[in-house]
Amino acid sequence: MWKKDTKNGTKHSEFYIEEKLSGGAVFERGVKQSKDHKAIRQMAEPLMKKHWKDSVTNLHRIYRVAEYLLKRKKRP
């Protein structure tokens, strides 16, 4: 949904307005979470090819293992 700016009359999306009003903290957290999820998906992909076998239970287990591996990788 587009909203009209009252000062100069330009239209902006509500996401653009939220980004500008949030002070950056919300947007920053979203970017960090997005990067973490992408890293988890990349780690889970080879595991899924090998172990998935069309089972949702296996899928959830694979993602949990990938999350653990990502946390372990970030340790000092």
Secondary structure, DSSP 8 states (H G I E B T S, - for coil): -EEE-TTT--EEEHHHHHHHHTTTHHHHHHHHHHHHHHHHHHHHHHHHHHH-TT-HHHHHHHHHHHHHHHHHHH--
